[in-house]
Amino acid sequence: MEDSLLMLFTLFTILILMFLLGVPIAVSLGMSVIITFIFFSDFPLFIVAQRLYANLTHYPLMAVPFFIIAGKIMERGGIARRLIDFANTLVGQFPGGLALTGILACMFFASISGSSTATVAAIGSIMIPGMLEKGYGRNFAVGSITTAGALGILIPPSIAMIIYGFVTETSVGKLFIAGIIPGIFLGFSLMVVSFVVAKKRGFKSERRFTWLEKTRAFKNAIWSLLLPVIVVVGIYGVPAMTIGSWHIKGGGIFTPTEAAAVCVIYAVIVSVFIYKEIKLRDLPGVILQSANIIAMLMFIITTAMLFGFILTNAQVPHHVAQWVIEHNFSPWLFLLMVNIILFFAGDFMDPTPIIMIFIPVLFPAVEALGIDPIHFGIIVVVNMEMGLVTPPIGMNLYVASAIMNMPLYDVLRASLPWILVIVFVLIVITYVPVISTFLPKLMYGRYY
């Protein structure tokens, strides 16, 4: 027992020291694991290489690079602009119309990108300057879009959900469907706050659009809006039905991993051949940009799994679950503790390593307390959204800072009112599980 405690102390000490020295997360995880292996493990060192390779060969993880490539193509393919135009015809006439348009456009773009930073970059680079031109306050414009971009990992498809499902062996398809209502709930909560603040400050609304203009904007955006429909129908299928002599067999068409590959093909067709905003010769450059992100993300995932292997070998998850049970933790108190842990972790780490490191440790306690793993997954993802808009690692803050050439502290201060909305939504989702479980139970039955 003492050897295990010394090993864990060494492991986390090395990891924290490397973080403080500014060493990249993946390298920090890998080096802390290797040093611990050398001094405390009986396993031969080549096990590290074997585990690294094995970690990359899991089928569900193949969805991650495909969704990243699809998101990059959509970001360059004029999809964001068309979604913004359509959203503007729907909500632009209300007070703070451009802010409402930006948040709604983030919801639309989130449903096809799976990435928060891509959502902020694609929507924010258009909406924030546009809001400033119309006389909106800089803090209002930056804060609303920076925070709304976090919807990119809650509304499916979501890379964070794929990783959570992989770590916990939870159905990614069920996680996707579970994220729809919480994503809409958070999006409309942000819109309500923007509406109230805009009305109080007297920000102008856009003109009222005619039905002809709305129809035209919808037609321009239809190819973009069809993508989430294809993903959802492809994964969950249609119910079995008989129409005259025709019998339609219900069921899914492809898995979430295959859906990611379909997204890439669809994104190429729409961006290159329909919208014609990207040439075929541009695709290698887009894929190369995606490869940089994919390599970084997969490196983090594999080294984080090595980190988890050591924790599992030391029976840390078992001891945590046993400790929770022995101290008679109620589910609500345990979830409060989890939210606090993930909040502070999100201040210093990206979503991927947080999920890969903390969730394998906490998940046995989740099972022991009878907490729904789908519900818990949504709680984890909303916490990851918090991390994306809180310093010092909040990537959405850095993207908005780069767009506006604005100091990071000012971006944070501008985002604070909307960050409080995320806190409120997190509390509601944590203690009202039906928000997350209603659709999965409706589609898969009471016990999934």
C-alpha positions, 0 to 999 in steps of 0.5 A: 500500500505504501509503495502504491501511495509513493508511486501515485505521489511521484506520478502526480508530482511530476505531472504538476511540475511539468504543467507549471513549467509549461510542458505540453499536456501530452508530453507531460502525461507521457513523461510522468508515466514513463518515469513512474514505470521505470522506478515503480513498475515491474512491467518492462518498458516496451509495454509503454509502446504496446499500450500506445499502439493499442490505444490508437486502434480502438474503433470508436476513436476513428470518429474523432479525426473524421469529425475534425476534418469535416468541421474544418471543411465546413469552416472554410466552405461558406457554411457558417455565413449561410447559417448566420443569414438564416438565423438572422431571419428568425430572431434578428427582429428582436432586441439584441437581434444580432446577439440572438442570431449569433447564439442561434448560429452557434447552435446550428454550427455546433450540430455539424462541427462537434468542436467549440473552438471551431464554432467560435472561430467560424461564427465569431469572426463574422458576428462579432465585427458585425455587432460592433458595426451596428453599435453593440457594446464590445463586451456584449458582442464578445461575451455572448459569442465566446460563451455560445461557442461552447455549445460545440461540444454539447449539441451532437455530434460531439468529440467530447461525447465520443471520448467519454463513451470510449472511456466508459464503454457507454453508447455514443449514439445514446449520448448524442441523443441525450445532448439535444435537449440540454444543448437547446436548453443552454442555447435558449438560456443564453438567448434569454440573457442576451435579450434581457441585457440588450433590451435594458441597454437599448441595443437596436434590433434588425428589421422584420424579415418577410416570409419570402426572405426567410424562405430564401435564407432557408433554401441557401442554408438547407444543405448545411442544415441537412447534415445533422439530420443525416447524422441523426437519422443515419445513427438512429434510423426510422421507425418500422412502418408499412405504407400500402404495399411498402414495408419500411424496416426500422433501425439505424443505417450506420454507427457513430464512427461511420457517421463521422466518415459520412460527414466528411464526404457530405462536407466535401460535396456541399463545400466544393460542388454545391456552395463552391467556396472551396476548390478540390485543390484546396482540400489537401491544405485543409486536411493538413491543418486538420492533421495537426489538430488530430495528431495533438488530440490523439497523442493526448488520448493515448498518453492519457490512457497510459496515465489511466493504466497506471491508476487502474493498476494501482486500483485507484478507481476501486479505492475511490468507489469504496471510499464513497460507499463507506462514507455514505455519499448520496448521489446529489452530494457526489455529483456536487463534488464531481462538479467542483473537481471538474470545474477546477480541472477545467481551469488548467486542462483541456476537455480531452485529458480531463475526461481521460484522466478523471472519468476512469477514476470517478466512474466506478463510484458512479456505477456504485451509486446507481447514477445513470451513465448517460446523465453523468456523461452530459454533466461531464460535457457541460463541465467541459464547456465551463473549462472552455470559457474559464482561464488560464486554459479556456480555448474559447477565450483565446480564440475570441481574444485573437479575433478582436485583438483583445486582452484575455482578462477583458474577454473573460470579464465580458463573458462573465454574465453568460458564464453564470448562465452555464453555471445555472444550467449545469446545476439544473442538468445535474439535479434534474436528470430527466433533461438528459435521459428523456430522449434516450428513454423515449427512443430506447425504452425505460432501461435503454 
